[in-house]
């Protein structure tokens, strides 16, 4: 910052008082002949005057007191006009307040002082701008190189000489880097509490943290919001100087860093959205049997999956599927497990590395628990065994069937009893003897079983067979509950009862029987594994 000493520099002026305060900063140079110019000044100005209104000693003393109390940087009195020399009362008052006072001789015009000051101020502002541009370019390169929030916080900590922290909208710490002085955990926790309280009040304005140790050296700025009417910020950027207060360049860099942090958060959102879309495409293709073998292995490689894979399927319901998908992604990151997750209908599927059974079951329990914390209620979950990456569809179907068997009470119908694990995770082991049937993938035996049960429904009623099949699946997925199944089909329950009676007539089965419902359920799942060949394929 420009100081009084630097303004006077090599000018032909005579210092009369206030030598100890010559290094105070000067924000501007102002000329006035008013007895009280302070209503038009902000503080920090260097005032020049000829003293035309300072006709008495009292007025001179009051004038100095007014300027000093308002925080001006100093006073220059031009002699040769109203005063041949600087009045003694003015010198005494300035000396008492240690307020810089200097004489400007008649030969030195005020414009010479203002030009010198303004030139220095412009040069300093230009240097400040250059430094801030260089800082912003450095931060932008970090975003473009996709090095993440930690790298941005680290660069920012170096630039300001203090700690840089990024919190999310809920006050949870996302990144923290320090310069030379570490921050106490208690202090970081206090910042989180204050941010959560502001989020509760809907306050999105920047502020100085209220923690006693941060009041003079800290600043919190909202990311993605500006003012109280812009909603809750996406995040908060908090800076804490190691020592001293934040300088003008520090504040300028921090305000630029807000934009950089917002760009990084946007980049992460776009990347996450793209990854979820790609993951959804891959998992949809796996579930539909469109990807397998070497092609599937190649598509899964970018997700860090190779060799063997296993599956976890969760059933949060269609309304919560999107939230559950995001929660599963967060849970996998928290567990430091690579994989991909995507929603499909009422299920969310996670394809994971090929863990051993017990390790997979424990991980499944933890994932379901983490997701339950995020959703407010723990969803049912099923686990499929580890298989070769090209056969990932088998693991998915085992996990899904285990989950649905738990919903339908398949274990009891099987006569073995479902072996419920702690936390309610269903596994392929719970399928009992039905596991053998599901293992007959891509075989004539499984196709024959499915056709024997579902063929009469599909072919016996012409075009109406498709409606009967949809009604059958909804009825079974709702575990025989008429109202729930009718709502899913958007039809009246009497219409559904008519369709179910028609199915019983065509198949000779009784859908009030748990065993018959289980066999239909297995046939429907088997049809997904081994689709009925198209007519053209049969002709070939």
VORO-726260 format. One record per residue (C-alpha): residue number from 1; residue in three letters; y negated, x, z negated. Coordinates in steps of 0.001 Angstrom, whole numbers. Layout:
residues N
SITE  fipa  fise       yy       xx       zz
SITE   NUM   ALA        Y        X        Z
...
end
This chain:
residues 540
SITE  fipa  fise       yy       xx       zz
SITE     1   UNK        0        0        0
SITE     2   UNK    -3585     1073      697
SITE     3   UNK    -5374     2169    -2507
SITE     4   UNK    -9031     2481    -3551
SITE     5   UNK    -8688     6277    -3510
SITE     6   UNK    -7459     6174      105
SITE     7   UNK   -10252     3823     1207
SITE     8   UNK   -12928     6127     -183
SITE     9   UNK   -11129     9188     1158
SITE    10   UNK   -13639    11458     2898
SITE    11   UNK   -16507     8949     2784
SITE    12   UNK   -19840    10115     1363
SITE    13   UNK   -19766     7886    -1718
SITE    14   UNK   -20214     8673    -5413
SITE    15   UNK   -17723     7384    -7983
SITE    16   UNK   -19497     5965   -11036
SITE    17   UNK   -16605     4549   -13136
SITE    18   UNK   -12916     3640   -13172
SITE    19   UNK   -11340     6880   -11990
SITE    20   UNK    -8047     6090   -13749
SITE    21   UNK    -7612     2951   -11602
SITE    22   UNK    -8334     4450    -8199
SITE    23   UNK    -4687     4042    -7212
SITE    24   UNK    -4629      260    -7476
SITE    25   UNK    -3720    -1396    -4140
SITE    26   UNK    -6376    -2879    -1847
SITE    27   UNK    -5363    -5950      133
SITE    28   UNK    -8732    -6444     1899
SITE    29   UNK   -12408    -5401     1954
SITE    30   UNK   -14992    -8150     1446
SITE    31   UNK   -18795    -8230     1549
SITE    32   UNK   -20753   -10760     -550
SITE    33   UNK   -24122   -11241    -2238
SITE    34   UNK   -23018   -14170    -4417
SITE    35   UNK   -23224   -13877    -8185
SITE    36   UNK   -19645   -15217    -8316
SITE    37   UNK   -17664   -14671    -5107
SITE    38   UNK   -14266   -15121    -6811
SITE    39   UNK   -13711   -18730    -5579
SITE    40   UNK   -13390   -17210    -2108
SITE    41   UNK   -11186   -14263    -3128
SITE    42   UNK    -7469   -14068    -3901
SITE    43   UNK    -7492   -10867    -5959
SITE    44   UNK    -6861    -7288    -4886
SITE    45   UNK    -9990    -7111    -2683
SITE    46   UNK   -12520    -4279    -2675
SITE    47   UNK   -15990    -5882    -2860
SITE    48   UNK   -19137    -4449    -1267
SITE    49   UNK   -22605    -5742    -2228
SITE    50   UNK   -26269    -4706    -2322
SITE    51   UNK   -26706    -6513    -5666
SITE    52   UNK   -29665    -8647    -4557
SITE    53   UNK   -28751   -11349    -7094
SITE    54   UNK   -28074    -8872    -9926
SITE    55   UNK   -31600    -8775   -11223
SITE    56   UNK   -30923    -8421   -14972
SITE    57   UNK   -28621    -6318   -17133
SITE    58   UNK   -26804    -9456   -18333
SITE    59   UNK   -26129   -10596   -14799
SITE    60   UNK   -24838    -7133   -13935
SITE    61   UNK   -22451    -7024   -16928
SITE    62   UNK   -21234   -10596   -16267
SITE    63   UNK   -20700    -9731   -12589
SITE    64   UNK   -18380    -6821   -13424
SITE    65   UNK   -16475    -8896   -15986
SITE    66   UNK   -15981   -11715   -13460
SITE    67   UNK   -14616    -9342   -10801
SITE    68   UNK   -12319    -7485   -13214
SITE    69   UNK   -10941   -10717   -14682
SITE    70   UNK   -10145   -12000   -11174
SITE    71   UNK    -8122    -8883   -10384
SITE    72   UNK   -10338    -7268    -7765
SITE    73   UNK    -9566    -3662    -6841
SITE    74   UNK   -13110    -2286    -7203
SITE    75   UNK   -16824    -2633    -6452
SITE    76   UNK   -19104     -712    -4131
SITE    77   UNK   -22879    -1090    -4636
SITE    78   UNK   -25128     -313    -1681
SITE    79   UNK   -28296     1407    -2876
SITE    80   UNK   -31656     1548    -1100
SITE    81   UNK   -32012    -2214     -914
SITE    82   UNK   -32395    -4212    -4154
SITE    83   UNK   -31551    -1128    -6251
SITE    84   UNK   -32597     2473    -5673
SITE    85   UNK   -29687     3623    -7812
SITE    86   UNK   -26711     2025    -9552
SITE    87   UNK   -27978      179   -12677
SITE    88   UNK   -26899     1616   -16038
SITE    89   UNK   -25683    -1807   -17255
SITE    90   UNK   -23372    -2011   -14241
SITE    91   UNK   -21984     1487   -14917
SITE    92   UNK   -21473      776   -18624
SITE    93   UNK   -19682    -2534   -17955
SITE    94   UNK   -17410     -926   -15356
SITE    95   UNK   -16633     2013   -17671
SITE    96   UNK   -15740     -362   -20500
SITE    97   UNK   -13218    -2146   -18244
SITE    98   UNK   -12140     1044   -16436
SITE    99   UNK   -13062     -838   -13259
SITE   100   UNK   -13603     1320   -10130
SITE   101   UNK   -17333     1380    -9258
SITE   102   UNK   -18887     3575    -6593
SITE   103   UNK   -22314     4006    -4994
SITE   104   UNK   -22688     3461    -1252
SITE   105   UNK   -25821     5323     -123
SITE   106   UNK   -28285     3734     2275
SITE   107   UNK   -27217     6098     5067
SITE   108   UNK   -23600     4847     4940
SITE   109   UNK   -23241     1347     6438
SITE   110   UNK   -20728    -1050     4949
SITE   111   UNK   -19006    -1306     8333
SITE   112   UNK   -17915     2343     8047
SITE   113   UNK   -15983     1451     4900
SITE   114   UNK   -14483    -1745     6335
SITE   115   UNK   -13422       19     9544
SITE   116   UNK   -11676     2764     7617
SITE   117   UNK    -9908      262     5389
SITE   118   UNK    -8919    -2058     8217
SITE   119   UNK    -7567      816    10312
SITE   120   UNK    -5383     1926     7426
SITE   121   UNK    -4253    -1644     6734
SITE   122   UNK    -3315    -2242    10377
SITE   123   UNK    -1431     1050    10535
SITE   124   UNK      429      216     7347
SITE   125   UNK     1305    -3267     8595
SITE   126   UNK     2535    -1752    11856
SITE   127   UNK     4684      753     9969
SITE   128   UNK     5962    -2090     7784
SITE   129   UNK     6841    -4102    10875
SITE   130   UNK     8655    -1145    12431
SITE   131   UNK    10704     -637     9275
SITE   132   UNK    11565    -4317     9070
SITE   133   UNK    12596    -4427    12757
SITE   134   UNK    14803    -1379    12261
SITE   135   UNK    16377    -3018     9206
SITE   136   UNK    16983    -6272    11077
SITE   137   UNK    18566    -4445    14027
SITE   138   UNK    20873    -2613    11629
SITE   139   UNK    21959    -5876    10021
SITE   140   UNK    22394    -7577    13407
SITE   141   UNK    24678    -4759    14595
SITE   142   UNK    26906    -5458    11600
SITE   143   UNK    27175    -9125    12603
SITE   144   UNK    27923    -8233    16235
SITE   145   UNK    30609    -5762    15148
SITE   146   UNK    32183    -8533    12999
SITE   147   UNK    32285    -6391     9866
SITE   148   UNK    31648    -9391     7591
SITE   149   UNK    29492   -10355     4615
SITE   150   UNK    30533    -7342     2524
SITE   151   UNK    29133    -4936     5107
SITE   152   UNK    25892    -6943     5366
SITE   153   UNK    25515    -6934     1574
SITE   154   UNK    26225    -3177     1483
SITE   155   UNK    23579    -2374     4112
SITE   156   UNK    21066    -4663     2406
SITE   157   UNK    21679    -3018     -984
SITE   158   UNK    20864      360      560
SITE   159   UNK    17740     -944     2316
SITE   160   UNK    16166    -2468     -812
SITE   161   UNK    17517      -10    -3380
SITE   162   UNK    19308    -2629    -5468
SITE   163   UNK    22125    -5152    -5604
SITE   164   UNK    22680    -7749    -2872
SITE   165   UNK    24828   -10817    -3539
SITE   166   UNK    25844   -13782    -1388
SITE   167   UNK    26904   -17047    -3047
SITE   168   UNK    28210   -20156    -1312
SITE   169   UNK    26560   -23559    -1704
SITE   170   UNK    28614   -24230    -4857
SITE   171   UNK    27483   -21014    -6569
SITE   172   UNK    30755   -19153    -5960
SITE   173   UNK    30329   -15426    -5284
SITE   174   UNK    31261   -14480    -1692
SITE   175   UNK    30041   -10876    -1433
SITE   176   UNK    28452    -8343    -3778
SITE   177   UNK    27284    -4778    -3247
SITE   178   UNK    25182    -2543    -5516
SITE   179   UNK    23056      544    -4928
SITE   180   UNK    23098     2876    -7929
SITE   181   UNK    23023      420   -10821
SITE   182   UNK    25963    -1917   -11418
SITE   183   UNK    25353    -5535   -12373
SITE   184   UNK    26964    -6914   -15521
SITE   185   UNK    29586    -9603   -14944
SITE   186   UNK    27675   -11784   -17421
SITE   187   UNK    24571   -11549   -15248
SITE   188   UNK    26493   -12471   -12073
SITE   189   UNK    28067   -15441   -13868
SITE   190   UNK    24611   -16567   -15045
SITE   191   UNK    23374   -16492   -11438
SITE   192   UNK    26313   -18663   -10370
SITE   193   UNK    25590   -21173   -13133
SITE   194   UNK    21913   -21393   -12149
SITE   195   UNK    22799   -21924    -8473
SITE   196   UNK    25296   -24661    -9340
SITE   197   UNK    22658   -26419   -11430
SITE   198   UNK    20208   -26251    -8527
SITE   199   UNK    22851   -27638    -6171
SITE   200   UNK    23420   -30516    -8601
SITE   201   UNK    19669   -31273    -8546
SITE   202   UNK    19471   -30874    -4764
SITE   203   UNK    16905   -28068    -5130
SITE   204   UNK    16999   -25816    -2046
SITE   205   UNK    13855   -23743    -2665
SITE   206   UNK    13839   -19990    -3168
SITE   207   UNK    13241   -18875    -6739
SITE   208   UNK    13073   -15981    -9163
SITE   209   UNK    16229   -16050   -11337
SITE   210   UNK    15536   -17209   -14874
SITE   211   UNK    17935   -14688   -16458
SITE   212   UNK    15740   -12535   -18706
SITE   213   UNK    16806    -9228   -17136
SITE   214   UNK    16052   -10445   -13579
SITE   215   UNK    12667   -12099   -13928
SITE   216   UNK    10731    -9032   -12771
SITE   217   UNK    13128    -7582   -10185
SITE   218   UNK    15170   -10441    -8694
SITE   219   UNK    14793   -13021    -5928
SITE   220   UNK    17103   -15794    -4652
SITE   221   UNK    16635   -17212    -1151
SITE   222   UNK    18421   -20190      439
SITE   223   UNK    20434   -19620     3617
SITE   224   UNK    20435   -22478     6101
SITE   225   UNK    17836   -24636     4311
SITE   226   UNK    14058   -24510     3976
SITE   227   UNK    12383   -26634     1364
SITE   228   UNK    13559   -29586     -738
SITE   229   UNK    13953   -31957     2227
SITE   230   UNK    16425   -29860     4226
SITE   231   UNK    19519   -30546     2129
SITE   232   UNK    21817   -28207      239
SITE   233   UNK    21795   -24625     1602
SITE   234   UNK    24912   -23205     3253
SITE   235   UNK    24651   -20194      941
SITE   236   UNK    22293   -18188    -1268
SITE   237   UNK    21158   -14588     -836
SITE   238   UNK    20236   -12927    -4133
SITE   239   UNK    18631    -9487    -4459
SITE   240   UNK    18131    -7475    -7650
SITE   241   UNK    16212    -4182    -7561
SITE   242   UNK    17703    -1327    -9556
SITE   243   UNK    14281     -661   -11095
SITE   244   UNK    10763    -2018   -10634
SITE   245   UNK     9726    -5114    -8743
SITE   246   UNK    10409    -6031    -5137
SITE   247   UNK     7908    -4426    -2770
SITE   248   UNK     6430    -6181      267
SITE   249   UNK     8890    -4411     2590
SITE   250   UNK    11791    -5504      357
SITE   251   UNK    10730    -9139      575
SITE   252   UNK    10258    -8925     4325
SITE   253   UNK    13736    -7408     4779
SITE   254   UNK    15254   -10076     2539
SITE   255   UNK    13707   -12917     4528
SITE   256   UNK    15056   -11353     7719
SITE   257   UNK    18444   -10884     6062
SITE   258   UNK    18590   -14641     5411
SITE   259   UNK    18742   -15176     9181
SITE   260   UNK    21408   -12476     9536
SITE   261   UNK    23567   -14018     6791
SITE   262   UNK    23196   -17420     8471
SITE   263   UNK    24342   -15863    11777
SITE   264   UNK    27378   -14323    10075
SITE   265   UNK    28298   -17639     8458
SITE   266   UNK    27942   -19339    11848
SITE   267   UNK    30096   -16659    13475
SITE   268   UNK    32760   -17162    10811
SITE   269   UNK    32660   -20939    11270
SITE   270   UNK    33022   -20627    15039
SITE   271   UNK    35840   -18082    14652
SITE   272   UNK    37616   -20276    12099
SITE   273   UNK    37222   -23352    14306
SITE   274   UNK    38559   -21477    17335
SITE   275   UNK    41443   -20054    15327
SITE   276   UNK    42320   -23491    13960
SITE   277   UNK    42231   -24968    17462
SITE   278   UNK    44475   -22198    18818
SITE   279   UNK    46775   -22527    15823
SITE   280   UNK    46918   -26282    16373
SITE   281   UNK    47768   -25799    20047
SITE   282   UNK    50555   -23342    19228
SITE   283   UNK    52034   -25469    16448
SITE   284   UNK    51851   -28608    18591
SITE   285   UNK    53722   -26781    21333
SITE   286   UNK    56314   -25575    18818
SITE   287   UNK    56853   -29063    17385
SITE   288   UNK    57175   -30539    20877
SITE   289   UNK    59688   -27892    21946
SITE   290   UNK    57348   -26568    24658
SITE   291   UNK    57329   -23016    23281
SITE   292   UNK    60343   -20973    22270
SITE   293   UNK    61978   -17598    22704
SITE   294   UNK    59928   -14645    24039
SITE   295   UNK    56991   -16869    25063
SITE   296   UNK    56662   -18170    21521
SITE   297   UNK    56971   -14662    20063
SITE   298   UNK    54124   -13479    22301
SITE   299   UNK    51859   -16408    21319
SITE   300   UNK    52478   -15854    17594
SITE   301   UNK    51833   -12118    17639
SITE   302   UNK    47999   -12388    17399
SITE   303   UNK    48452   -14399    14185
SITE   304   UNK    50397   -11552    12567
SITE   305   UNK    53757   -13314    12898
SITE   306   UNK    56774   -11570    14362
SITE   307   UNK    60452   -10918    13707
SITE   308   UNK    61289   -13863    11476
SITE   309   UNK    59193   -16847    10402
SITE   310   UNK    59460   -19668     7884
SITE   311   UNK    57645   -22985     7461
SITE   312   UNK    55895   -25055     4832
SITE   313   UNK    55090   -28694     5680
SITE   314   UNK    52745   -30767     3504
SITE   315   UNK    52165   -34530     3608
SITE   316   UNK    48612   -35288     2394
SITE   317   UNK    48279   -38402     4560
SITE   318   UNK    46249   -38732     7749
SITE   319   UNK    42944   -39310     5936
SITE   320   UNK    43178   -36002     4075
SITE   321   UNK    44865   -33986     6832
SITE   322   UNK    41715   -32109     7863
SITE   323   UNK    40755   -31250     4276
SITE   324   UNK    44325   -30245     3565
SITE   325   UNK    44380   -27953     6611
SITE   326   UNK    41264   -26153     5373
SITE   327   UNK    42709   -25947     1841
SITE   328   UNK    45965   -24446     3163
SITE   329   UNK    43951   -21815     5054
SITE   330   UNK    42023   -20968     1878
SITE   331   UNK    45248   -20848     -131
SITE   332   UNK    46883   -18459     2365
SITE   333   UNK    43853   -16166     2180
SITE   334   UNK    43946   -16305    -1620
SITE   335   UNK    47652   -15363    -1520
SITE   336   UNK    46923   -12612     1057
SITE   337   UNK    49559   -14090     3361
SITE   338   UNK    49174   -13989     7156
SITE   339   UNK    50093   -17105     9101
SITE   340   UNK    48636   -20159    10760
SITE   341   UNK    48109   -23722     9656
SITE   342   UNK    47272   -26884    11550
SITE   343   UNK    47313   -30641    11048
SITE   344   UNK    49526   -32914    13112
SITE   345   UNK    49476   -36625    12330
SITE   346   UNK    50080   -37122     8641
SITE   347   UNK    51462   -33599     8175
SITE   348   UNK    49930   -30151     7803
SITE   349   UNK    52198   -27339     8953
SITE   350   UNK    51964   -23708     7844
SITE   351   UNK    53973   -21122     9778
SITE   352   UNK    54510   -18027     7635
SITE   353   UNK    56315   -14677     7753
SITE   354   UNK    60067   -14868     7159
SITE   355   UNK    60302   -14711     3367
SITE   356   UNK    63561   -14718     1444
SITE   357   UNK    64412   -18158       64
SITE   358   UNK    63297   -17777    -3543
SITE   359   UNK    60133   -15933    -2553
SITE   360   UNK    59362   -18655       -3
SITE   361   UNK    60000   -21456    -2517
SITE   362   UNK    57712   -19837    -5116
SITE   363   UNK    54998   -19344    -2503
SITE   364   UNK    55388   -22974    -1395
SITE   365   UNK    54943   -24161    -4988
SITE   366   UNK    51759   -22084    -5354
SITE   367   UNK    50352   -23252    -2023
SITE   368   UNK    50966   -26902    -2892
SITE   369   UNK    49336   -26361    -6299
SITE   370   UNK    46246   -24708    -4765
SITE   371   UNK    45940   -27463    -2171
SITE   372   UNK    46318   -30059    -4922
SITE   373   UNK    43383   -28514    -6798
SITE   374   UNK    41235   -28769    -3658
SITE   375   UNK    42259   -32351    -2813
SITE   376   UNK    42429   -33688    -6346
SITE   377   UNK    46092   -34641    -5993
SITE   378   UNK    49080   -32491    -5133
SITE   379   UNK    50727   -33421    -1806
SITE   380   UNK    54456   -33463    -1253
SITE   381   UNK    55657   -30307      456
SITE   382   UNK    58829   -29082     2138
SITE   383   UNK    60083   -25582     2994
SITE   384   UNK    62254   -24511     5923
SITE   385   UNK    64408   -21395     6013
SITE   386   UNK    63419   -18123     7701
SITE   387   UNK    64570   -17941    11336
SITE   388   UNK    63986   -15699    14336
SITE   389   UNK    60432   -16145    15618
SITE   390   UNK    61634   -17717    18869
SITE   391   UNK    63376   -20478    16873
SITE   392   UNK    60356   -21410    14717
SITE   393   UNK    60862   -25069    15620
SITE   394   UNK    64115   -25144    13625
SITE   395   UNK    62352   -23999    10459
SITE   396   UNK    59612   -26610    10972
SITE   397   UNK    62138   -29427    11373
SITE   398   UNK    64091   -28348     8301
SITE   399   UNK    60884   -28320     6222
SITE   400   UNK    59776   -31694     7555
SITE   401   UNK    63205   -33283     7103
SITE   402   UNK    63460   -31919     3563
SITE   403   UNK    60063   -33412     2773
SITE   404   UNK    60899   -36793     4306
SITE   405   UNK    64299   -36792     2637
SITE   406   UNK    62499   -36432     -683
SITE   407   UNK    60227   -39351      251
SITE   408   UNK    63151   -41526     1330
SITE   409   UNK    65514   -40560    -1451
SITE   410   UNK    67895   -38959     1034
SITE   411   UNK    69481   -36806    -1602
SITE   412   UNK    70633   -39820    -3559
SITE   413   UNK    71957   -41507     -402
SITE   414   UNK    73821   -38336      452
SITE   415   UNK    75655   -38463    -2832
SITE   416   UNK    74581   -35008    -3917
SITE   417   UNK    71219   -35737    -5490
SITE   418   UNK    68121   -33946    -4320
SITE   419   UNK    67730   -30696    -6220
SITE   420   UNK    64075   -31028    -7104
SITE   421   UNK    62285   -27780    -7723
SITE   422   UNK    59504   -27205   -10218
SITE   423   UNK    56324   -28720    -8861
SITE   424   UNK    58181   -31035    -6479
SITE   425   UNK    58724   -28659    -3516
SITE   426   UNK    61516   -29961    -1281
SITE   427   UNK    63586   -27359      585
SITE   428   UNK    66165   -27288     3336
SITE   429   UNK    68803   -26868      596
SITE   430   UNK    68042   -30413     -563
SITE   431   UNK    69412   -31811     2707
SITE   432   UNK    73007   -31305     1617
SITE   433   UNK    75541   -32243     4292
SITE   434   UNK    72762   -33560     6558
SITE   435   UNK    71765   -29908     6959
SITE   436   UNK    74875   -29421     9088
SITE   437   UNK    73815   -32206    11437
SITE   438   UNK    70303   -30802    11785
SITE   439   UNK    71735   -27370    12562
SITE   440   UNK    73379   -28736    15724
SITE   441   UNK    70224   -28073    17689
SITE   442   UNK    70339   -28109    21491
SITE   443   UNK    73910   -29423    21337
SITE   444   UNK    75647   -32361    22965
SITE   445   UNK    76907   -33439    19542
SITE   446   UNK    73434   -34013    18142
SITE   447   UNK    72282   -35735    21340
SITE   448   UNK    75323   -38018    21230
SITE   449   UNK    74649   -38926    17606
SITE   450   UNK    71003   -39810    18381
SITE   451   UNK    71939   -41777    21496
SITE   452   UNK    74614   -43795    19703
SITE   453   UNK    72067   -45089    17183
SITE   454   UNK    68862   -45288    19217
SITE   455   UNK    70195   -45983    22707
SITE   456   UNK    70859   -49721    22113
SITE   457   UNK    67250   -50126    20912
SITE   458   UNK    65662   -48259    23806
SITE   459   UNK    67767   -49723    26588
SITE   460   UNK    68701   -53164    25280
SITE   461   UNK    65231   -54730    25403
SITE   462   UNK    63658   -53101    28473
SITE   463   UNK    59966   -52304    28020
SITE   464   UNK    60046   -53881    24571
SITE   465   UNK    62360   -51077    23416
SITE   466   UNK    59445   -48678    22965
SITE   467   UNK    57704   -51129    20632
SITE   468   UNK    60916   -51530    18646
SITE   469   UNK    61247   -47727    18333
SITE   470   UNK    57674   -47394    17001
SITE   471   UNK    58307   -50197    14533
SITE   472   UNK    61556   -48563    13384
SITE   473   UNK    59887   -45214    12752
SITE   474   UNK    56949   -46766    10873
SITE   475   UNK    59315   -48875     8749
SITE   476   UNK    61418   -45838     7821
SITE   477   UNK    58426   -43545     7163
SITE   478   UNK    57033   -46202     4817
SITE   479   UNK    60420   -46279     3043
SITE   480   UNK    61101   -49919     3913
SITE   481   UNK    57780   -51234     2584
SITE   482   UNK    56778   -54159     4817
SITE   483   UNK    53058   -54258     4054
SITE   484   UNK    52521   -50510     4484
SITE   485   UNK    54514   -50367     7720
SITE   486   UNK    52691   -53409     9157
SITE   487   UNK    49321   -51821     8397
SITE   488   UNK    50393   -48644    10156
SITE   489   UNK    51416   -50659    13225
SITE   490   UNK    48335   -52935    13085
SITE   491   UNK    50534   -56032    13202
SITE   492   UNK    51414   -58914    10883
SITE   493   UNK    54351   -58404     8533
SITE   494   UNK    56155   -61394    10054
SITE   495   UNK    55937   -59692    13457
SITE   496   UNK    57425   -56568    11908
SITE   497   UNK    60230   -58591    10266
SITE   498   UNK    61090   -60081    13657
SITE   499   UNK    61270   -56617    15237
SITE   500   UNK    63455   -55215    12457
SITE   501   UNK    65877   -58171    12775
SITE   502   UNK    66033   -57509    16518
SITE   503   UNK    66896   -53828    15813
SITE   504   UNK    69638   -54879    13384
SITE   505   UNK    71069   -57241    15995
SITE   506   UNK    71083   -54527    18677
SITE   507   UNK    72624   -51810    16487
SITE   508   UNK    74784   -53748    14039
SITE   509   UNK    73076   -51892    11163
SITE   510   UNK    71384   -53193     8018
SITE   511   UNK    67964   -51649     7419
SITE   512   UNK    67924   -52906     3850
SITE   513   UNK    70651   -50325     3237
SITE   514   UNK    69392   -46883     2199
SITE   515   UNK    72349   -45221     3987
SITE   516   UNK    71557   -46929     7289
SITE   517   UNK    67864   -46077     6962
SITE   518   UNK    68801   -42426     6378
SITE   519   UNK    71000   -42367     9482
SITE   520   UNK    68182   -43840    11578
SITE   521   UNK    65801   -41303    10070
SITE   522   UNK    68149   -38435    10990
SITE   523   UNK    68521   -39792    14502
SITE   524   UNK    64741   -39955    14922
SITE   525   UNK    64347   -36395    13653
SITE   526   UNK    67236   -35235    15808
SITE   527   UNK    65615   -36832    18862
SITE   528   UNK    62580   -34617    18224
SITE   529   UNK    64796   -31551    18105
SITE   530   UNK    66895   -32453    21147
SITE   531   UNK    64922   -34865    23369
SITE   532   UNK    66817   -37263    25575
SITE   533   UNK    66946   -35713    29078
SITE   534   UNK    64848   -37333    31768
SITE   535   UNK    66611   -39245    34517
SITE   536   UNK    65929   -36480    37047
SITE   537   UNK    67591   -33942    34764
SITE   538   UNK    70649   -36170    34354
SITE   539   UNK    70970   -36538    38135
SITE   540   UNK    70924   -32778    38519
end
